[in-house]
Amino acid sequence: MAVEPVRLHHEVVGFAVNRLQYVLLAEAWRLVGDNVLSPEDVDKVMRAGLGPRYAIYGPLQTVHLNANGIRDYFVRYGDGIRKVMADMGPIPTFKEDAVIQKLES
């Protein structure tokens, strides 16, 4: 995979790629920990769903193509996105042994 440089407009904690990755990992952790999905199904969702789209277009261009532009997408789906995000719960500690055991199995 080629690495492409990006310009941060101001300093933040962590690399941009990690900040985006950690959001996905936190939700994967919650979905497995709450017995919503198996670890295999989390990977399947990414491999067969988001992964290919994001690899080709990225999240913002994908959103743009799913509606009549980014504004239309967020006007249409913003309330639903907020409802899902409000249900996600607190940031995991990533130390719960029961979840780690599920992920390792």
C-alpha distances in whole Angstrom, upper triangle without the diagonal:
4,6,10,13,15,19,21,25,26,25,25,24,21,17,17,14,16,19,17,16,20,21,20,20,24,25,23,26,29,28,28,31,33,33,31,29,28,24,23,24,22,19,21,21,17,16,19,20,18,14,14,16,14,11,13,15,15,18,20,20,20,23,25,24,26,29,31,29,28,31,32,30,31,35,34,32,33,35,34,31,33,35,32,31,34,34,31,33,33,30,29,30,28,31,32,33,34,30,28,30,29,26,26,28
4,6,10,13,16,19,22,24,24,23,23,20,16,16,13,16,19,18,17,21,22,21,22,25,26,26,28,31,30,31,33,35,35,34,31,31,27,27,27,25,22,24,24,20,19,21,22,19,16,16,17,15,12,13,15,15,18,20,19,20,23,24,24,26,29,31,28,27,30,32,30,31,34,35,33,33,36,35,31,33,36,33,32,35,35,32,35,34,31,31,32,29,32,35,35,36,33,31,33,32,29,29,31
4,7,10,13,15,19,20,20,20,20,17,13,12,11,14,16,15,15,18,20,20,21,24,25,25,27,29,30,30,32,34,35,34,31,31,27,27,28,25,23,24,24,20,20,23,23,20,17,17,18,15,13,14,15,14,17,19,19,20,23,24,24,26,29,30,27,26,29,31,29,29,33,34,32,31,34,33,30,32,34,32,30,33,34,31,33,32,29,29,30,28,31,33,34,35,32,30,33,32,28,29,32
4,7,10,13,16,18,18,19,20,17,13,12,11,14,16,15,16,19,21,21,22,25,26,26,28,31,31,32,34,36,37,35,33,33,30,30,30,27,25,26,25,22,22,24,23,20,18,18,18,15,13,14,14,13,16,17,17,19,21,22,23,25,27,28,25,24,27,29,27,28,31,32,30,30,33,33,29,31,34,31,30,33,34,31,33,32,29,30,31,29,33,35,36,37,34,32,35,34,31,32,34
4,7,10,13,15,15,16,17,15,11,10,11,14,15,15,17,19,21,22,23,25,27,27,29,31,32,33,35,37,38,36,34,34,31,32,32,29,27,29,28,24,25,27,26,22,20,21,21,17,16,17,17,15,17,18,18,21,22,23,24,27,28,29,26,24,27,29,28,28,31,32,31,30,33,33,29,31,34,32,30,33,34,31,33,32,29,30,30,29,33,35,37,38,35,33,36,36,32,33,36
4,7,10,12,13,14,15,14,10,9,10,13,14,14,16,18,19,20,22,24,25,26,28,30,31,32,34,35,37,35,34,34,31,32,32,28,27,29,27,24,25,27,25,22,20,21,20,17,16,17,16,14,16,15,16,19,20,20,22,25,26,27,23,21,24,27,25,25,28,30,28,27,30,30,27,28,31,29,27,30,32,29,31,29,27,28,29,29,32,34,36,37,34,33,36,35,32,34,36
4,6,9,10,12,14,14,11,10,12,15,15,15,18,20,20,22,24,25,27,28,30,31,33,34,35,37,39,37,36,36,34,35,34,31,30,32,30,26,28,30,28,24,23,24,23,20,19,20,19,16,18,17,18,21,22,22,24,26,28,28,24,22,24,27,26,25,28,30,29,27,31,31,27,28,32,30,28,30,32,30,31,30,27,29,30,30,33,36,38,39,36,35,38,38,34,36,39
4,5,7,8,11,11,9,8,12,13,13,14,17,18,18,21,22,23,25,27,28,29,31,33,33,35,37,35,35,35,33,34,34,30,29,32,30,26,28,30,28,24,24,25,24,20,21,22,20,17,18,17,19,22,22,22,25,27,28,28,24,22,23,27,25,24,27,29,28,26,29,29,26,26,30,28,25,28,30,28,28,27,24,26,27,27,31,33,36,37,34,33,37,36,33,35,38
4,7,9,13,14,13,11,15,17,15,16,19,20,20,23,25,25,27,29,30,31,33,35,36,37,39,37,37,38,36,37,36,33,32,34,32,29,31,33,31,27,26,28,26,23,23,24,22,19,19,18,20,23,23,23,26,28,28,28,24,21,23,26,25,24,26,29,28,25,28,30,26,26,30,29,26,28,31,29,29,28,26,28,29,30,33,35,38,40,36,36,39,39,36,38,41
4,7,10,12,12,11,15,16,14,16,19,19,20,23,24,24,26,28,29,30,32,34,34,36,38,37,37,38,35,37,36,33,33,35,33,30,32,34,32,28,28,30,28,24,25,27,24,21,21,20,23,25,25,25,28,30,30,30,27,24,25,28,27,25,28,31,29,26,29,30,27,26,30,29,26,28,30,28,28,26,24,26,27,28,31,34,36,38,35,35,38,38,35,37,40
4,7,9,10,10,14,14,13,15,18,18,19,22,22,22,25,27,27,28,31,32,32,34,37,36,35,36,33,35,35,31,31,34,32,29,31,34,32,28,27,29,28,25,25,27,25,22,22,21,24,26,26,27,30,31,32,33,29,26,27,30,29,27,30,32,30,27,30,31,27,26,30,29,25,27,29,27,27,24,22,24,24,25,28,31,33,35,33,32,36,36,33,35,38
4,6,8,8,12,11,9,13,15,14,15,18,19,19,21,23,24,25,27,29,29,30,33,32,32,33,30,32,32,28,28,31,29,26,29,31,29,25,25,28,27,23,24,26,24,21,20,20,23,25,24,26,29,30,31,32,28,25,26,29,27,25,28,30,28,25,27,28,24,24,27,26,22,24,26,23,23,21,18,20,21,21,24,27,30,32,29,28,32,32,29,31,35
4,7,9,11,10,8,12,14,12,14,17,17,17,20,21,21,23,25,27,26,28,31,30,30,30,28,30,30,27,27,30,28,25,28,31,29,25,25,28,27,23,24,27,25,22,21,22,25,26,26,28,30,31,32,34,30,27,28,31,29,27,30,32,29,26,28,29,25,24,27,25,22,23,25,22,22,19,16,18,18,18,21,24,27,29,26,25,29,29,27,28,32
4,6,8,6,6,10,11,10,12,15,15,15,18,20,20,22,24,25,25,27,29,29,28,28,25,28,28,24,24,27,26,23,25,28,26,23,22,25,24,21,21,24,23,20,19,21,23,24,25,27,29,30,31,33,30,26,28,31,28,27,30,32,29,27,29,29,25,25,27,25,22,24,25,22,22,20,16,17,17,17,20,23,25,27,24,23,27,27,24,26,29
4,5,5,6,9,10,10,13,15,15,16,19,20,20,23,24,25,26,28,30,29,28,28,25,27,27,23,23,26,24,21,23,26,24,21,20,22,22,18,18,21,20,17,17,18,21,22,23,25,27,28,30,31,28,25,27,30,27,26,30,31,28,26,29,29,25,25,28,26,23,25,26,23,24,22,18,19,20,19,22,25,27,29,26,24,28,28,25,26,29
4,5,5,6,9,10,11,13,14,16,18,19,20,22,23,25,26,28,29,28,27,27,25,26,26,22,22,24,22,19,21,24,22,18,17,20,19,15,16,18,17,13,14,15,17,18,19,21,23,24,26,27,24,21,23,26,23,22,26,27,25,23,26,26,22,22,25,23,20,23,25,22,23,21,18,20,21,20,24,26,28,29,26,25,29,28,25,27,30
4,6,5,6,9,10,11,12,14,16,17,18,20,21,23,24,26,27,26,24,25,22,23,23,19,18,21,19,16,18,21,19,16,14,17,16,13,13,16,15,12,13,14,17,17,19,21,22,23,25,27,24,22,24,26,24,23,27,27,25,24,26,25,22,23,25,23,20,24,24,21,23,21,18,19,20,19,22,25,26,27,24,23,26,25,22,24,27
4,5,5,6,9,10,10,12,14,15,16,18,20,20,21,24,25,24,23,23,20,22,22,18,18,21,19,16,18,21,20,17,16,19,19,15,16,19,18,15,15,17,20,20,21,23,25,25,28,30,27,24,26,28,25,24,28,29,26,24,26,25,22,22,25,22,19,22,23,19,20,19,15,16,16,15,19,21,23,24,21,20,23,23,20,21,25
4,6,5,7,9,10,11,13,15,15,17,19,20,21,23,25,24,23,24,21,23,23,19,19,22,20,17,20,22,20,17,17,19,19,15,17,19,18,15,14,15,18,19,19,21,24,24,26,28,25,21,24,26,23,21,25,26,23,21,23,23,19,19,22,19,17,19,20,17,18,16,13,15,16,15,19,21,24,25,21,21,25,24,21,23,26
4,6,5,7,9,10,12,13,15,16,17,19,20,22,23,22,21,22,19,21,20,16,16,19,17,14,16,19,17,13,13,16,15,12,13,16,15,11,10,12,15,15,16,18,20,20,22,25,22,19,21,23,20,19,23,23,20,19,21,20,17,18,20,17,15,18,19,16,18,17,14,15,17,17,20,22,24,25,21,21,24,23,20,23,25
4,5,5,6,9,10,11,12,14,15,16,18,20,21,20,18,19,16,18,17,14,13,16,15,12,14,17,16,13,12,15,15,12,13,17,16,13,12,15,18,17,18,21,22,22,25,27,24,22,24,26,22,22,25,26,22,21,23,22,18,20,21,18,16,19,19,16,18,17,14,14,16,14,18,20,21,22,18,18,21,20,17,19,22
4,5,5,6,9,10,10,12,14,15,16,18,20,19,18,19,16,18,18,14,15,18,16,14,17,20,18,15,15,19,19,15,17,20,20,16,15,17,20,20,20,23,25,24,26,29,26,23,26,27,24,22,26,26,23,22,23,22,18,19,20,17,15,17,17,14,15,13,10,11,12,11,15,17,19,20,16,16,19,19,16,18,21
4,6,5,6,9,10,11,12,14,15,17,19,17,17,18,16,18,17,14,15,17,15,13,17,19,17,14,14,18,17,14,17,20,19,15,13,15,18,18,17,21,22,21,24,26,24,21,23,24,21,19,23,23,19,18,19,18,14,15,16,14,11,14,14,11,12,12,9,11,13,13,16,18,20,20,17,17,21,19,17,20,22
4,5,5,6,9,10,11,12,14,15,17,15,14,15,13,15,14,10,11,14,11,10,13,15,13,11,11,15,15,13,15,18,17,14,12,15,18,16,17,20,21,20,23,26,24,21,23,24,21,20,23,23,19,19,20,18,15,16,17,14,12,15,15,11,14,14,12,12,14,13,17,17,19,19,16,16,19,17,15,18,20
4,5,5,6,9,10,10,12,14,15,15,13,14,11,14,14,10,11,14,13,11,14,17,16,14,14,17,18,16,17,20,20,17,16,19,22,20,21,24,25,24,27,30,28,25,27,28,24,23,27,26,23,22,23,21,18,19,19,16,14,17,16,12,14,13,10,10,12,10,13,14,16,16,12,13,16,14,12,15,17
4,5,5,6,9,10,10,12,14,14,13,14,13,16,15,12,14,16,15,14,17,19,18,16,16,20,20,18,20,23,23,19,17,20,23,22,21,25,26,25,27,30,28,25,27,28,24,23,26,26,22,21,21,19,16,17,17,14,12,14,13,9,10,9,7,6,9,8,12,13,15,15,12,13,16,15,13,16,18
4,5,5,6,9,10,10,12,11,11,13,12,14,13,10,12,14,12,12,16,17,15,14,15,19,19,17,19,22,22,19,16,19,22,20,19,23,24,22,25,28,26,23,25,26,22,21,24,23,19,19,19,17,14,15,15,11,10,12,11,7,9,10,9,9,12,11,15,14,17,16,12,14,17,15,13,17,18
4,5,5,6,8,10,11,10,8,9,8,11,10,6,9,12,10,10,13,15,14,13,14,18,18,17,19,22,22,19,17,21,23,21,21,25,25,23,26,29,28,25,28,28,24,23,26,25,22,21,22,19,17,18,18,14,13,16,14,11,12,13,12,10,13,11,14,14,15,14,10,12,14,12,10,13,15
4,6,5,6,8,10,10,10,10,9,12,12,9,12,15,14,14,17,19,18,17,17,21,22,20,22,25,25,22,21,24,26,24,24,28,29,27,30,33,31,28,30,31,27,26,29,28,24,24,24,21,19,19,19,16,15,16,14,11,11,11,10,7,10,8,10,10,12,11,7,9,12,10,8,12,14
4,5,5,6,8,8,9,11,11,14,13,11,14,16,15,15,18,20,19,18,19,23,23,21,24,27,26,23,21,24,27,24,24,28,29,27,29,32,31,28,29,30,26,25,27,26,23,22,21,19,17,17,16,13,12,13,11,8,8,9,9,7,10,10,12,11,13,12,9,11,14,12,11,15,16
4,6,5,6,5,6,8,9,11,10,8,12,13,12,13,16,17,16,16,17,21,21,20,23,25,25,23,21,24,26,23,23,27,27,25,27,31,30,27,29,29,25,24,27,25,22,22,21,18,17,17,16,13,13,14,11,9,11,13,13,11,14,13,15,13,15,13,10,12,14,11,11,15,15
4,5,5,6,5,6,6,10,9,8,11,13,13,14,16,18,18,18,19,22,23,22,24,27,27,25,23,26,28,26,26,30,30,28,30,34,33,31,32,32,29,28,31,29,25,25,25,22,20,21,20,16,16,18,15,12,14,15,14,12,14,12,14,11,12,10,7,9,10,7,8,11,12
4,5,8,8,9,10,13,13,12,15,17,16,17,20,22,21,21,22,25,26,25,27,30,30,27,25,28,31,28,28,32,33,30,33,36,35,32,34,34,30,29,32,31,27,26,26,23,21,22,20,17,17,17,14,12,12,13,13,10,12,10,11,9,10,8,5,9,10,8,9,12,13
4,5,8,10,11,15,13,13,16,18,17,18,21,22,21,21,23,26,26,26,28,31,31,28,26,28,31,28,28,32,32,29,32,35,34,32,33,33,29,28,30,29,25,25,24,21,20,20,18,15,15,16,12,11,11,13,14,12,14,13,15,12,13,10,9,12,13,11,12,16,16
4,6,7,10,12,11,11,15,16,15,17,20,20,20,21,22,25,26,26,28,30,31,28,26,29,31,29,28,32,32,30,32,36,35,33,34,34,30,29,32,30,26,26,25,22,21,22,20,17,18,18,15,14,15,16,17,15,17,16,17,14,14,11,9,13,13,10,11,15,14
4,7,10,12,10,10,13,14,13,15,18,18,17,18,20,23,23,23,25,28,28,26,24,27,28,25,25,29,29,26,28,32,32,30,31,30,27,26,28,26,23,23,22,19,18,19,17,14,15,17,13,12,14,16,17,16,18,17,19,16,17,14,12,15,16,12,13,17,16
4,6,8,6,6,10,10,10,12,14,15,15,16,17,20,21,21,23,26,26,24,22,26,27,24,24,28,28,25,28,32,31,29,31,31,27,27,29,27,24,24,24,21,20,21,19,16,17,19,16,14,16,18,18,16,19,17,19,17,17,14,12,14,14,11,11,14,14
4,5,5,6,9,10,11,13,14,15,16,17,18,20,22,22,23,26,27,25,24,27,29,26,27,30,30,28,31,34,34,32,34,34,30,30,32,30,27,28,28,24,23,24,23,19,20,22,19,17,19,20,19,17,19,17,18,16,16,13,11,12,12,8,8,11,10
4,5,5,6,9,10,11,12,14,15,16,16,19,21,20,21,24,25,23,22,26,28,25,26,30,29,28,31,34,33,31,34,33,30,30,33,31,27,28,28,25,23,25,24,20,20,23,20,17,19,20,19,16,18,15,16,15,15,13,10,10,11,7,6,9,9
4,5,5,6,9,10,10,12,14,15,14,17,19,19,20,23,24,23,23,26,27,24,26,29,28,27,30,34,33,31,34,34,30,30,33,31,28,29,30,26,24,27,26,22,23,25,22,20,22,23,22,20,21,18,20,19,18,16,14,14,13,10,9,11,10
4,5,5,6,9,9,10,11,13,13,16,17,18,19,22,23,22,21,24,25,22,23,27,26,24,27,31,30,29,31,31,27,27,30,28,25,26,26,23,21,24,23,19,20,23,20,18,20,22,21,20,22,19,21,20,20,18,15,16,16,12,11,14,13
4,5,5,7,9,10,10,11,11,14,16,16,17,20,21,19,18,21,23,20,21,25,24,22,26,29,28,26,29,29,25,25,28,26,23,24,24,21,19,21,21,17,17,20,18,15,18,19,18,17,19,16,19,18,19,17,13,14,15,12,10,13,14
4,5,5,6,8,10,10,9,12,14,14,15,18,19,18,18,21,22,20,21,25,24,23,26,30,29,27,30,30,26,26,30,28,25,26,27,24,21,24,24,20,20,23,21,18,21,22,20,19,21,18,20,20,20,19,15,15,16,13,11,13,14
4,5,5,6,8,10,9,11,14,14,15,18,19,18,18,22,22,19,21,24,23,21,25,28,28,27,30,29,25,26,29,27,24,25,27,23,22,24,24,20,21,24,22,20,23,24,23,22,24,21,24,23,23,21,18,19,19,16,14,16,16
4,6,6,5,7,8,10,12,12,14,16,17,16,15,19,19,16,17,21,20,18,21,25,24,23,26,25,21,22,25,23,20,22,23,20,18,21,20,17,18,21,19,17,20,22,21,20,23,21,24,23,24,22,19,19,20,17,15,18,18
4,6,5,5,5,8,9,9,11,13,14,13,13,16,17,14,16,20,19,18,21,25,23,22,25,25,21,22,25,24,21,22,23,20,18,21,21,18,18,22,20,18,21,22,20,20,22,20,23,23,24,23,19,19,21,18,15,18,19
4,6,7,5,7,10,10,10,13,15,14,15,18,18,16,18,21,20,19,23,26,25,24,27,27,24,25,28,26,24,25,27,24,22,25,25,21,22,25,24,22,25,26,24,23,25,23,26,25,26,25,21,21,22,19,17,19,19
4,7,7,7,9,11,12,13,15,15,15,19,18,15,17,20,18,17,21,24,24,23,26,26,22,24,27,25,22,24,26,23,21,24,24,21,22,26,24,22,26,27,26,25,28,25,28,28,28,27,23,24,25,21,19,21,21
4,6,7,7,9,11,12,13,13,12,15,15,12,14,17,15,14,18,21,20,20,23,22,18,20,23,21,18,20,22,19,17,21,21,18,19,23,21,20,23,25,24,24,27,25,28,28,28,27,23,24,25,22,20,23,23
4,6,5,6,8,10,10,9,9,12,13,10,12,15,14,13,17,20,19,17,21,20,17,18,21,20,17,19,21,18,16,19,20,17,17,21,20,18,22,23,22,22,25,23,26,26,28,27,23,24,25,22,20,23,24
4,6,5,6,9,10,9,10,14,14,11,14,17,16,16,19,22,21,20,23,23,20,21,24,23,21,22,24,22,19,22,23,20,20,24,23,21,24,25,23,23,25,23,26,27,28,27,23,23,25,22,19,22,23
4,6,5,6,9,9,11,14,13,11,14,16,14,15,18,21,20,20,23,23,20,22,25,24,22,23,26,23,21,24,25,22,23,27,26,24,27,28,26,27,29,27,30,30,31,30,27,27,28,26,23,25,26
4,5,5,6,7,8,11,9,7,10,12,11,11,15,17,16,16,19,19,16,18,22,20,18,20,23,21,18,22,23,21,21,25,25,23,26,27,26,27,29,27,31,31,33,32,28,28,30,27,25,27,28
4,5,5,4,6,9,9,7,10,12,12,13,16,18,17,15,19,19,16,18,21,21,19,19,22,21,18,21,23,20,20,23,24,21,25,25,24,24,27,25,29,30,31,30,27,27,29,27,24,26,27
4,6,6,9,12,11,10,13,15,14,16,19,21,19,18,22,23,20,21,25,24,22,23,26,24,22,25,26,24,23,27,27,25,27,28,26,26,28,26,30,31,32,32,28,27,30,27,24,26,28
4,6,9,11,9,9,13,13,12,14,17,19,17,17,21,21,19,21,24,24,22,23,27,25,22,26,28,25,25,29,29,27,30,31,29,30,32,30,33,34,35,35,31,31,33,31,28,30,31
4,7,8,5,6,9,10,9,11,14,16,14,13,17,18,16,18,21,21,19,20,24,22,20,23,25,23,23,27,27,25,29,29,28,29,31,30,34,34,36,36,32,32,34,32,29,31,32
4,6,6,6,9,10,11,12,15,17,14,13,17,18,15,16,20,20,18,18,22,21,18,20,23,21,20,24,24,22,25,26,24,25,28,27,30,31,33,33,29,29,32,29,27,29,31
4,6,5,6,9,10,11,13,15,13,11,14,15,12,13,17,17,15,15,18,17,14,17,19,17,16,20,21,19,22,23,22,23,26,25,29,30,32,31,28,28,31,28,26,29,30
4,5,5,6,9,10,11,13,10,8,11,13,10,11,14,15,14,14,17,17,14,17,20,18,17,21,22,21,24,25,24,26,28,28,32,33,35,35,31,31,34,32,29,32,34
4,5,5,6,9,10,11,9,8,12,13,11,13,16,16,15,16,20,19,17,20,22,21,21,24,25,24,27,28,27,29,31,31,34,35,37,37,33,34,36,34,31,34,35
4,5,5,6,9,11,10,9,13,13,10,12,15,15,14,15,18,17,15,18,20,19,19,23,23,22,26,27,26,27,30,29,33,34,36,35,31,32,34,31,29,32,33
4,5,5,7,9,7,6,9,9,6,9,12,11,10,11,15,14,12,15,18,17,17,20,21,21,24,25,25,27,30,29,33,34,36,35,31,32,35,32,30,33,34
4,6,6,7,4,5,8,8,7,10,12,12,12,13,17,17,15,18,21,20,20,23,25,24,27,29,28,30,33,33,37,37,39,39,35,36,38,36,33,36,38
4,6,7,6,8,11,10,9,12,14,13,14,16,19,18,17,20,22,21,22,25,26,26,29,31,30,32,35,34,38,38,40,39,36,37,39,36,34,36,37
4,7,8,9,11,9,7,11,12,11,11,13,16,15,14,18,19,18,19,23,23,23,27,29,29,30,34,33,37,37,39,37,34,35,37,34,32,35,36
4,5,7,9,6,5,9,10,9,10,12,15,15,15,18,19,19,20,23,24,25,28,30,30,32,36,35,39,39,41,40,36,38,40,37,35,38,39
4,7,8,5,7,10,10,10,12,14,17,17,17,20,22,22,23,26,27,28,31,33,33,35,38,38,42,42,44,43,40,41,43,40,39,42,43
4,6,5,6,9,10,11,12,13,17,17,16,19,21,21,22,25,26,26,29,31,31,33,36,36,40,40,43,42,38,39,42,39,37,40,41
4,5,5,6,9,10,10,11,14,15,14,16,19,19,19,21,23,23,26,28,27,30,33,33,37,37,40,39,36,37,39,37,35,38,39
4,5,5,6,9,10,10,13,15,14,15,18,19,19,21,24,24,27,28,28,31,34,35,38,39,42,41,37,39,42,39,37,41,42
4,6,5,6,8,10,12,14,14,16,18,19,19,22,24,24,27,29,29,32,35,36,39,40,42,41,38,39,42,39,37,41,42
4,6,5,6,7,11,11,11,13,15,16,16,19,21,21,24,26,26,29,32,32,36,36,39,38,34,36,38,35,34,37,38
4,5,5,5,8,9,9,10,13,14,14,16,18,19,22,24,24,27,30,31,34,34,37,36,33,35,37,35,33,37,38
4,6,6,8,10,11,12,14,15,16,18,20,21,24,26,27,30,33,34,37,37,40,39,36,38,40,38,36,40,41
4,6,8,8,10,12,13,14,16,18,19,21,24,26,27,30,33,34,37,37,39,38,35,37,39,36,35,39,39
4,6,5,6,9,10,11,12,14,16,17,20,22,23,26,29,30,33,33,36,34,31,33,35,33,31,35,36
4,5,5,6,9,10,10,12,14,15,18,20,21,24,28,28,32,32,35,34,30,32,35,32,31,35,36
4,5,5,6,9,10,10,13,15,17,20,21,24,28,29,32,31,34,33,30,33,35,32,32,35,36
4,5,5,6,9,10,11,13,16,19,20,23,26,27,30,29,32,30,28,30,32,29,29,32,33
4,5,5,6,9,10,11,14,16,17,20,23,24,27,27,30,29,25,28,30,28,26,30,31
4,5,5,6,9,10,12,14,16,19,22,24,27,26,30,29,26,28,31,28,27,31,32
4,6,5,6,9,11,14,17,19,23,24,27,26,29,27,25,27,30,27,27,31,31
4,5,5,7,10,13,15,17,20,21,24,23,26,24,21,24,26,24,23,27,28
4,5,5,8,10,12,14,18,19,22,21,25,24,21,23,26,23,23,26,28
4,6,7,9,12,14,18,20,22,22,25,24,21,24,27,25,24,28,29
4,6,9,12,13,17,18,21,20,23,21,19,22,24,22,22,26,27
4,7,9,10,14,15,18,17,20,19,16,19,21,19,19,23,24
4,7,8,12,14,16,15,19,18,16,18,21,20,19,23,24
4,6,9,12,14,14,17,17,15,17,21,20,19,23,25
4,7,9,12,12,16,16,14,16,19,18,17,20,23
4,5,8,9,12,13,10,12,15,15,14,17,20
4,5,7,11,12,11,11,15,16,15,17,20
4,6,9,10,8,8,12,12,11,13,16
4,6,9,8,7,11,12,12,13,16
4,6,6,6,9,10,11,12,15
4,5,5,6,9,10,10,12
4,5,5,6,9,10,11
4,5,5,6,9,10
4,5,5,6,9
4,5,5,6
4,5,5
4,6
4
